[in-house]
């Protein structure tokens, strides 16, 4: 179809709107021009996918003034910069949300986060832009906060048309070109765009809205998804070579044919065993001990929910009784003295059957074993500020970092 044919996408008008958006929001220019335009008659207005493609309805461009189109450009690229698709995926997993209805709710909440301060100062907002005030909600909140404050109801029926694409809520659409389609940005390219936008905002904040300034600060110092990292580290440890493996004569090895008269055992995988050593010394707060017990429950899920294969070893200067997780509700985290987690390692390894993985939850104020244990080790570190006194009797003392043979995840940072 030629550019002048009826119904063709008016690229001149569309790109004029993008240029206007870049002029009034110069800190977003890098992101705006990183988007690749895809003509689509299956989208109601404009929509983005998680690979930074922008799907555009020709009819929508025809009927919308350039000034309003500029606002839509800013709106759609904001979904991608603020990682609404990734945040939507994480929120859905954490709260067990499924189905298009919940994804629509995420799209609405993401729009609330963007639209409450996106327009004005040279940028015209679309007439049907949804804002949190429409549901009596306060401005200036994040998508996750809005999701906790409303449900789909008669009050949101007027918003049911919203569809900003998988880049807004994480749910793939039929029109998406997908990860293998043309002109999508790689993960590294997407991160580079976000970083350059954040650099521009931090370098010259000027009249940049506070929400964008907060976003730019977090882009330079992203919060660590420590619970995901801890779970991933444990799953990696229990699935690695040697973890949960043993020899069995239940199914003879295929190599037996090469040794006439002998039956060789085969290497079989069994469910892995995990021992959790919890630092109960005086430097660990009650809140952190409570958090440690919550992490024990997460650890059991990371190994397939087999609570009978997880044990807990409370330890301060000495290791105490080894508690099976199947009686986790009554695990007493006794302690309050000094710290020597070497005793916890020793207790965990001497308890039969020997664990395949040791997980240590501690503030790090402890001596560590001189040599790596004969199993994989994951260390979850409770946060400690630089001004914390490690030792009241010796303010210059700084504890040794966890050994290099341990996988370390900062908890709560």
HELIX and SHEET records of a PDB file:
HELIX    1   1 UNK A   11  UNK A   24  1                                  14    
HELIX    2   2 UNK A   26  UNK A   28  5                                   3    
HELIX    3   3 UNK A   29  UNK A   34  1                                   6    
HELIX    4   4 UNK A   58  UNK A   63  1                                   6    
HELIX    5   5 UNK A   66  UNK A   81  1                                  16    
HELIX    6   6 UNK A   84  UNK A   95  1                                  12    
HELIX    7   7 UNK A  100  UNK A  115  1                                  16    
HELIX    8   8 UNK A  132  UNK A  135  5                                   4    
HELIX    9   9 UNK A  143  UNK A  147  1                                   5    
HELIX   10  10 UNK A  154  UNK A  159  5                                   6    
HELIX   11  11 UNK A  166  UNK A  169  1                                   4    
HELIX   12  12 UNK A  187  UNK A  203  1                                  17    
HELIX   13  13 UNK A  210  UNK A  220  1                                  11    
HELIX   14  14 UNK A  226  UNK A  239  1                                  14    
HELIX   15  15 UNK A  254  UNK A  258  5                                   5    
HELIX   16  16 UNK A  286  UNK A  302  1                                  17    
HELIX   17  17 UNK A  307  UNK A  309  5                                   3    
HELIX   18  18 UNK A  325  UNK A  330  5                                   6    
HELIX   19  19 UNK A  342  UNK A  350  1                                   9    
SHEET    1   A 3 UNK A  36  UNK A  39  0                                        
SHEET    2   A 3 UNK A  53  UNK A  56  1                                        
SHEET    3   A 3 UNK A  46  UNK A  48 -1                                        
SHEET    1   B 2 UNK A 245  UNK A 252  0                                        
SHEET    2   B 2 UNK A 265  UNK A 269 -1                                        
SHEET    1   C 6 UNK A 319  UNK A 324  0                                        
SHEET    2   C 6 UNK A 310  UNK A 315 -1                                        
SHEET    3   C 6 UNK A 274  UNK A 279  1                                        
SHEET    4   C 6 UNK A 357  UNK A 362  1                                        
SHEET    5   C 6 UNK A 376  UNK A 382  1                                        
SHEET    6   C 6 UNK A 407  UNK A 411  1                                        
END                                                                             
